[in-house]
Amino acid sequence: MLSLDTLLSLDELYTKADLEKGLFALAKAFYLSNTQTFEGIETDKINHILHHKPTPTNTEMLMIAFSVFSNAIIYKAFVNSLPSWLAKSIELLMWLEKLSDSELQNRIGSPVIEQRIVTFRYSPPTVLHPFLLFKIEATMVGNSINGTSYDLFLSIHPAIKDLLVPFYEKPKHFNLVPIEAAPTNPPYQLFAVSQFMELELPSLVAYRVADHIKFASNGRPLDSAIGRMQKANALDEFFNHDDEWYSKIRTKMMAGVLGFVYKTQPDGAELLKAFFTKAYTQMVTAPIIWSYLKGWNQSEPTADKKEKAEIAMLSLVRQMPVNEWISLENLLGYIEFKQLKFVPMAEYWLFNKLYLEVPSRAKKPTRKYWMPVTNEQPLTVPFVKGSFFLFAAFGLVDIAYRMPHSSELMAKELGEVTPYDGLAYVKLTQLGAYVLGMNDTFASLDYAQEGSITLGSDSLLIIAKGNLLFFDRLLAKFSTKLGLSRYKVTPGNFLADCNTTADVGVKISQFKRMVQQPLPPVWEAFFASLISQSTIFKQDTQWAVFKLPTDNPELQHLIARDPVLKTLILKAEQYHVMVAEFDLPQFKNRLKELGYLVSG
């Protein structure tokens, strides 16, 4: 039996009326229908009270009601005596924080409240008596001239849950449990770029600040800019596909995020920290994740601010252990137990406005609209999978996945098939833990465990030892591979993704951070020459150049002979003429007099 002190503390959980109609009534029915005696339970005393005292005292009701929680044997017998829908309710709420009456009714297949009505009295509806054993909370969800409507939420009182926990085995996915062995390639494709983000991000930010990423009026990056961005920055992609739906997904994700980056923001990990702790929770990431869909111009990608999917996503990732692989199955089960709500956008817009263009024999491709897979949180699984790919694009997590289905199958089963369906395992990286505020520090690029690199003392050669696949990836931005472990740096390959002197300076700084060793004199001289030679050519805006049509000899003769034009044209060569900006008005006016208009 529970101690008197315990009973008195439990007395605060119920009103006398709720206790009598709820838990006491259930315990009474159990004892009256059960002749079995239980160790540690004063069965004779209980039966005497139930048979001879029509109105037990409050202390006696407490003793009888809570005696069913005294040990595992009697509790199991008590639960087995309950209607199946009530026993299922207890088991569900043992591991969930709470459920609304409608959610619980859907799960157990039995009514929970007496009748859902709109009442002119400001009071919630009444639960059926057996459900009074739970904690009941009412939330007003509607208030109009027609009356007031409520949602009821049911949960197990924490004090009672503490008594019951020893009687249950925790469900499989109640906690996040790392897998014993890391996933391997094959059968999985591994994507891990956190070590390279310190090198990639400054270039990407410079590329964005130079306005090389073009955006539509709705803020989405233009498809025409994606290929150039991927090539210019040598970005690795998730999928080695030629299919347009898959081939540039990571670059599109990064372009979408970089749309929120400006000149005044920091570089590297600090930029990611600023974005994912501030901008990310305010934005709607559905258009970035599902960039392969069309119809965004006629869609409204907004969501309920109270249940923002981005906030739920950050909450999920912050509960992951660092540097441990977690299965997607475990993560999705954990989401259910923690009751995280993912509402990435209004479902109406997703299911009625967004579509894939599927090739057909007709001139125009057909439209395949997204169809919901399930009635309960239909967007949770595809959004969570896509969000992990978004986080992986910036090195916050590593992912292991199978290659996606073919685009033909995806077109046939849109809603059941997305590019992210092959995701199997996720690992929160040190970079991710720092960016999300879980760790105070982040170890910058350190490849000591992968091997070493040696810079040539009299040439621009690099020799790598160790994990050569890693060094192929690390050195690709700076050099050309000559052999198994040798790399050659030339002006051409080093300057390939530079457009300004500032870009050259950023890239040299990246190289120095990467090699983590003093530079030999030949390298210092090489970088000094790149800087000095990047400032030699200046674009002179004081001159205007015009090209003459090659098939108009009359105009060519006029340009060569007219006495006024001859004084204004500084140079004429290969059907091009050069005029000083200072003389442009007079040049244009003279041509007007001769019947020619210079537009612009």
N, C-alpha and C positions, 0 to 999 in steps of 0.2 A: 504494500500500500504506500501511497505517497505521504510524505510527512505533513503535519498540520501547517507548518510554515509554508510549504509548497502550495497546499490547497488554498491558503489565505491569499497568497500572491496571485493564484489563478482566478480567484474570486473577482478580481477587477476586470477580467476579460469580458464578462457577460452581465447583462441585467438579469435579475431574477426571472423575469418572464421569458427572456430568450434562452436562458439555461434550461428552464423547465420544459419548454417546447422543443428545444433542440437536442443538445448532447445528453441531458438527463433522460429525456424520453427514449432516445436510442439505446442508452445503457440499460434502462429499465426493461425495455423489450428484450434485450439480450439476456439478462439474468432470468427473467420470467420464463423464457423458452429454453433455458440451458440448465441442466441438472449437474453438470460437471463442476468439480471443485478445482480451484487453481491455487498453486503454491503462492503464499504471501498475500492472499486475498481473503478477507473475512467474509466468505460466502454466506455463512449462516446469519451473520449480522445483517448483511445486505438483504437477504431474502426475508428476514423478519421485518425489517423496515418496509419493504415493498408490499408485504402481505398484510401487515397489521397497522400501518400508519398511512392513511389516505393523504395526509399533508405532511411530508417530511420537513424537517427544519432546513434552513439554508445550508448549514454545515453538512447535514446528512446528504442533501442533494449534491453538494460538491464532492463529497467522499465517494458516492456511488458513480457520479458522472465521470470523474477523472480516474477512477480505479481501473478503467479499461486501458489506460496508458501506463500501467504499473510495470509490466514486463512484456517481452516479445510474445510469450505463449498466449496470454489472455488477449493481447492486442490483435494477434492473428485470428483468434477465434471470434473476436468482436467484429473485425472487418469482414470476415467470411459470412457473418450473420446479416450484414447490411445488403440492401438492394444493390445490384451490380453497378447501377449508374451512380450511386453515392460512393461506393468503394472506389470507382474509377475517378471520381471527382477528387477524393482525398489523395490518391496516388499522383494525379496530375499536379495538384497544387502543392504537393510536397516539394517539387523541384522548380516550380514557376513562381514568380513574385506574386502575380495575381492574374485573374481572368475576368472579363466582363461577363455578365449573365448570359448574353447572347453567344459569346465565344465558348463558354462552358457548355451551354445547351447544345451547340453544334458538335462539340467533341464527345459528349456522353450520350447524345441522342434522346434526351429527356428534358421536360420543362424544369426551369429553375425558379421562376417567379409565378405568382398566382395568375396575373394577367398584365400584359404591358398596355398601359392606358395613358392617355394624356389627361392630367388632372388639373382642375381649377384650384385645388389646394396645393400649396407649396410643400408637398411631401412626396417621397419616392414610392415606387411600387413595393409590394411585400414579397419576400422570398417564401417558397414553400418551407414548412417547418423543419424538415431534416437538414436544410442548408443553413439553419441558424447555428450549427456547430462551427461555421466559418466566420471570419471577420468580414463584415459587410460595410462597404463604403459607397456612398451615393454621389454621383456627379451630375449636375444639371447640364443637359446638352441642348435644350431648346426652351425658349420662353417667348411666347407670342400671345396674341389676343385669343388664340384657341386654347391656351393653357400652357403647362410646363411639362416637359418630358425629361426623364432621367436615365442614366446608365448606372447599373449597380456593378461594383467590382468585388469579387470574392477572393479571399486569401486565407491561409492558415495563420492564426495568431503566432508570432515568433516564439513565444514561451512554449506553446504546444508543439510547434515544429521542433524545438530543441529536445522535447521528450521523445518525439517520433523518429528522429534521424537515426538512432541506433538500430531501429527495426527495419530499415530499408538499406538496400545496396544502391550506391549512387549509379545513376544511368551512365551509359557508355560515354556520352559526349558532354557530360555535365561540366567537366573541366577540360582545358586545353592540355593535351598530353603529347609531348614530342615523340616522333617515331624513333625507333632504335637505330636504324641504318639510314643514312642519307640517300635520297634518290640518285640514280646513276643515269648516264647517257651512253648508250640506249638503256631502256626503252624510252626514257623521257628526254625532252629537250630542256636544257638548263639555261636560264637567263639570269646572269649576275653581273651587274655593272657598277656596283657601289664604289669599287676601287678606282674606276675611271671617271667618275663624275667630276672630280676636282679638275680634271683636264678638259672634260667636255663642256662644262657649264660656262666658263668664261668666254669660250668661242661662241657658244650659242647666244649668250647675252649680247656680245658684240654684234653678232649677226642680226639679232632682233633690234638693237638700238640703231643700227645702220639702216633700218627700215627695209630689210630684204624679205621679211615675211609680210605678205600682203593679206589684208583681212577684208571680208565683206562687211556690209553695213550692219549685219547682225552679230558681228564680232567673231565669226568663224573664219579660220584661215582658208584662203583660196586654194583649191586643189592644184592650180597651176604653179603655186609656190612650193608645194611639198616636195616634189622631186628634186628641185634645185637645192632645197634646204638639206635634204638627206645626202645628196652627193657632195655638197660644199663642206659639210661637217662630218662626213664619213660615219654616219650614224648606223649602228647595228640595229637590225630589225628583229622582231619576234619570230616572223615566219619567212622562210626562204621560198616564197611563192611569187609567181608572175601575176597571179590573180589580183586585180585592182582592189578587191575587197580586203585583202590581207597584206599586200606587199609594203604598204607605208603606214601601218597602224601606229607604230611607236612614234614615227616622225609627226604624224597628225596630232597625237596626244601631246607631244612636247611643244608643238607650235601653238596648240590651244592654250596651254599653260603660259607660254612665253608672251601671249597677248596681254598678260597682266604684269609684265616686267617692264620697268622703266629705267632711265639712266641713273636715277638717284638711288636705286636699290643695290644692296651688297652682292658680292659674287659668291660662288661656291655653296657650301653647306648653309651659310647664313641666308642666302637667297631662298633656298628651299625651306628653311625654317620660317622665314617671314611669310612665305606663300602658304605653306600647309597649316600654319597655326592661325592665320588671319584670313587671307583671301579665300582659301579652299572652303571654309565653312560658310562663307557668304554666297558662293557661286553655285550654279547648277552644272554639274559635270556630265550629265547625260549626253549632251551633244558632243562632248569630247570623247566619251567612251564608245558611243554608238555612232561614230563619225561615218561609218560605211552606209548608214541609212540616208535616204533623201526625204525632203518634205519639211525640213526644219524651218524654212521661211514661212510656212503656214501653220507652224506649231507654236505652242506656248509652253516652253520647258520650265514651268514653275512648279513648286511643290509646297506642301504645308510646312511653314517654318518650325512648327512644334515637333515635326517628325522628319526633319531634314536628313536625307540619306547620307550626306557628307559627314554630318555630326555623328551619326551612328557608325559610319565606317571608321572614323578616327577612334571612337570608343573601342571598337573591336580590335583594331591594330594595336592600340596601347595596352591591351590585355594579353598580347602574345609575348612569350618569352623571347629574349634576344638570342640570335644565332642558333635557333633550334627549328628544325623542320616540323611543321604541323600539317596534317592532311586536310584537304578541303572538306572531306566528309566530317571530320571533327569540328572544323570551323562552322559549317552550316548547322550541325547539331547544337553547337554551343550558342549560336545566334538564337535558336528556338528557345533554349532554356533561359537565356538572359533576356528574351523577349525584346531584342533590338528591332526597331521599326525602320524599314527602308522604303521611303517614298521619294524616289529620285525625280519624278515629274508627274503631272496629272495624267492618270491612266487613259483618260478619254483621248488626249492628244496623241499618245503613243500608239494606241490601237486603231485610231481612225485617220491619222495624218501622215505617219511615217511609213516608209516603204522601201523595198529594194527594187531596182530595175533589173528585170530578168529578161535575157535575150529571148526573142521569139522569131518565128518565121515572118511575122508581120514587119512592116517598116519600123514601127515604134516598139520598143521593149515593153513588156507587160509589167504591171506594178503588183508586187506581192506585199501585202500589209502584215504587220506584226500581229500575231494572234496570241492571246493569253494562254498559258499552259495550265494554270491552276487558279481557282477563285480566291485563294488565300495568299496575300502578298505575292502576286504574280511576277513582280519585278525584282524581288529580293535576290534570287540566285543569279540571274544574268547581270545584275548591277554589281553584286559583290565580286563575282569573277572578273568583270571588266575593270572594277576599281583596283583589284590586286595587280592587274596588268598596268594600269596607270601608275601605281606606286612603284612597280618594277621598272617602268620606263625611266624613272629618276633615281633608281638604286636604293629606294627605301626598303624594298623587300627583294629577295631572290625568289624565283618561281621555277617549278618543274612542271612540264606539261607535255601532252601529246599534241602532234600537229592537228590542226582543225579539219573538219569535214570538208569535202569539196564544195565549191560554191554552188554547184548544181543541187546538191542535197540541201544545203543551207537555204536555197531559194524555195525549195519544195516545203521545207518544214520550219520556216522562220517563226521564231517564238519558242521552238524546241531546240533549235540549233543556232549557235552564235560562234564567232571566231574564238571565243574564250572557253568553250566547253571542255577542251582537253586539259584544263588546269587541274592538277592533282595535289601539289604540295606548295607551301609558302613558308618562307623564313624571313623574319624581321632582322634587318642588318644593323650593324653598329651605327651606320649613317642614319638609318631610319629612326633608331632609338634616340639619337641626338636631335634630329629634326623635329620629332614629335614631343620633345621635352621630357623624355624618360631618363636620359643621361645628360650630365652637365658638360661632358667633353666628348670630342670625336677625334680619333687618331687619323690624321691625314694620310695621304697615299704612302703606303709602306709595302713594298713587294719583296722584302727580305726572304720571306718564306717561299717565294716562287723562284728565287735564284738571284742572279746578279747580271749587271751590264757593265761593260768596260768601253770607255771612249778612246778612240785612236789618238795617239800622241802627236802624230804628224799627218793625219788625214781625217776626213770626216766619216770614218767608219765606226760602227758600233758592233761589239761582240757580245752576244747574250749566252748565258749558261743557266740551265734549269728548265723550267716549264716554258718551252718555246712557243706553245700556243698562246700563253698569257702574254709573252713579249711581242708576238706578232700583233696582238690587239693593242698593246700599250704603245708600240712604236709606229703604228700605221699612219698616224697623223703627221709624223715628222720625217719619214724615210721611205726608201724602197728596199725591199728584201732582195739580197744578192744570192744567198745560199741558205743552208739549213739554219745557221745561227748568226749570219752576218747581214748588216743593214747599212745602206749608204744614204747619207744626207746630202742633198743638192739644193741650190737655190730654188729650182723648180718645184720639187716636192715639198720643201719647207714653206714656200710662199703660196702654195696651191689654194688655200682657203682664206688668204689675207686680201683685204681690199684697201686698207689704209695703213699709215705708219703706226697708228695706235694698235691695229690688229697685229702687226709684226711684233711690237713690244709685248703684247699680251702673250703671244705664242712663245716668244723667247723665255718669258717668265715661267710659262707652263713647262717648257723643256727643262729649265733649271730645277724646278720643283720635282720633276720626274726623275732626273738622273741622281739627285741627292749626293752630289760629289763636286769638288772644284773642277772647273772647266780648264782643259789644257789651253795653252796660248793660241793654237790653231783654231780652236772653237770660239774663243773670245774674239779673235780677229774676224772670223766669219760672221758672227752676229753683229759686230760693229759695222761691217761693210753693208749688211742687209739694212740696218737702220739708216745709215748715211745715204745709200743708194735709193731708199724709198722716198727721199725728199728732193731728189734731183729734178724730176719732172713736175712742173706746175701747170695746171690747166689755166690758160689765159682767157678770161671772159671778155676781154676788150675787143675781140674780133668776131666777125660773123662770116661764115663760109656758106656759099650757095653753089648748088650743082646745076649746070645747064643741061638741057636735053640734048642728046647726041644727034638727034634727027631734025634739028632746027638751025640750019646754017644761016638763016636770016638774022636770028637773035645773036648767034655767035659773031657774025660780022658787025652787028650794031655795037656789041660790047667792046669789040676791038677798035672801032673807028670813031664812036661818038666822043666829041671833045670834052663833054662834061663828065661822062662816065669814066673816061680815061684818067681824069684827075682824082677820082674817088676810089678806083680799084687799085689795091696795093699789089696784088699778085693774081695772075690767071694761069692755070695749069691743069691739064687733064680734065677739061670741062668744069673746073671749079674756079670760083672767084672769091677773093677775100676782101672784106670791107671793114674798116674800123667802125666800132659801135658809135663813135663820135659822128661819123659821116652817114650813118644809116638813113636818117630822115631825108637828107638831100638825095641820096641814092634812090630811095623808093619814089620820091616825088618826080625825079627825072624820068624814071621808067614809066610812071603814070602818064607823063607828057607824051611818051613814045607809044602808049597803048598797052603797057604791061603792068599788072598788079602783083606786088609782092605781099602775100598774105602773112599774117602773124605779127 
